[in-house]
Amino acid sequence: MYAAIRLGPFNIIPYVSASGIYTDNVFLTKRNKKADFSYSVLPGIKLNLRPIGRHGFYLNYDADYARYGTYGEADYFVQSADAALDLDLPKTLRLKIGDKIVSGADPPDFEGDKTAPYLYNIARIEASYVFFDRVGLGVNYAHELKDYYKRRTDEVDNFDTNTVGGTLRFRILARTSMLLEYTYSATDYRKLRTTNNSYSNIINSGITWDITAKTRGVVRGGYVVKEYYKLDRTDDTVYISADVSHEITSRTIFTLSGIRSVFDSSRADNNIQYSSSYLSNQVSASLQHTYRKFTGSIGGSYIYDRYLHDDLGVGTRRKDRVWRGWVGIDYQMQKWIKLGIKYRYANLDSNFDSEDYAENLISFFVTLSL
């Protein structure tokens, strides 16, 4: 739990976290695995404007510097800044404006490879209005871009995406609402992948509920159509997403999330050569329990990715199954110091043997804050 320094109307929370990670498979390969230990230091600051009426503002910044003991090519330095302004205007009109920028790096794919640095930015604006205390109308727009630099081969993933959407919400019970949503998105790969430019349409309906003080969630279902117009290729499927949390007791929380949709393949994920797109089914669950100053968590996830085209021309399409499981415990020693340790196992099983891997990872951290 963070305390805060008060400076005029602002709450300022500086913090620093140091962590260590051991992995038995740095480059996520099936054979000739390489083990290594890394450490990282992450200083950061949170700045919040204390509410003025019902308006709010926040700014978060952190910088993560990590070094590996043996394979220095995997070292990275990542900076992230996120700011948002929330305006609760008269007559039930609400406006949110935000921007997030990341100076990051993708990890190397093999021994001797280097990290792939990039700049990422997403700017967003949302507006909503409530009629008759029961019907809500919302519109949103986001501009997302990613730019790799230093190596031309990485620029294949440079893109701009413009997304616009609308939501109609109807409250049917005190804590339950029906949703009808539409989203249009256009993606432009600005360098070497112009043939993969696409636009997509998603229409879905759903329900959002807060049935009791202990159970809340959002479930959506609909249809997505993704058109790769320069490839003369259309991919479509049933769209499903869900996020549910339930307080089993005041100290025990269960969460469940999942999504089914079509995604673009990428060089960063080492899958662009197989197909321009893939259908992904993902589900994740976790259980968290707090006892005094200790918080334990256990969870797992399953992902099934089915690539929709045989762009390699080998007579079969790639299919991946990814399993992950984790267990961890945190200890809030004092209000200003927190310790934690976590174990994670990951396994990717593909019908292309070269993509298989398994990894065991152990991490620990200590966080200091005012």
Phi, psi and omega in degrees: 000133184265140166269183183213148171269127179265126178227099186061231180275005186255144166256126183241128182234099173275149179204164175213140180231135175242137184217159174229145182225131170247129176230142178267008182206078185302317188260009176053058179248159179281320182240165177053050182295146178241123178264151179197163176240137177231156173230152180217154175235129183232095171275152180199173179212139175245131179235123179234137173274120179302140188310130172252103192066239176246018178271153180211158177212142174217155176217123178240138176220139171210160180225125184245115180246123184232142177228140178260147183291319185250313187258082183297342179295344179268357177302149178210158174225115185238131175240144182217135176226135183222126181227147179208146177238127183242113182249119177259092189275168181299160176060043172059029174262131181232139183228130177236131179231131182209163177209139176228132179231138182228129168257102190233192180200134173279145181291159178292152182270341183201165180298130183096342175286169179238161175296155181249099183288148180209163170245133181231138178214139173224122176252139186217151175216136180226141176226140178218151182218137182251129178255134171055025178060019183219326183251127179242140178236128180228148175228151181211153177218142177218140173241122185236136178216155177218132181229116171272150178217170181087323180228129182296327181296334179283336185293352177301336181263003177296130183210160167236134176231129174248128183231132176227142183207168178218150181226133172246122184241132180232119181280120182258335174224175184304322184236021183226132181226148172266147182237146167225121188229149174223135180226131174243133182222137178233128182242131181239113173276115195275349185247263192264359186240038184299333179290344179266006176302143187208165166224152183224153176232129176234125173236131181208159172237163182189188181220137174239133186216154174224068192303317175225182176292349185255340185235131178208157180176173177223129177233131181232150175212141182184216184216140178238136176234123181241121186249116173265090194291330179280340174269354186053051186225132179236128176242134181214155180194168171291134180255132179220138171213150181207141172219115185226138173226145181219129176273101179295317169223181179294344182245357184234124184234132176249133178232147180219132178217156179193161178205148172227121181195175177261134181233152172287141171281166184211159175291322182302325178269006176060040181226003185296328184289341184277322183190154178288340184205164178212152176266125183242131172246121186229139175217141182217141180220148178210155178230128182234133180226136180247130176229110184054244182265003182255139174231116178256150179216148176217143182194175179199164179213156177224133179231131174239112180253126178240113182285135195272351183217157178257071183287345174281341180069036182258002176092003177210155180257145182289141174224132181237142169236124183240124177248137174223143176217149182210157175213140183203166177215137177246150179229115178274085186299312175220174178300334186254000180221132182226135179242154179199155175217146185212142172242138179224138174240137178225142180216127175247123179243115184238154173284354168257104188304330183295342182266351182293147170197161172223146182217136168249130185224133176237131180227152174218157182209160169223130182239130178245135179210158176281000000 
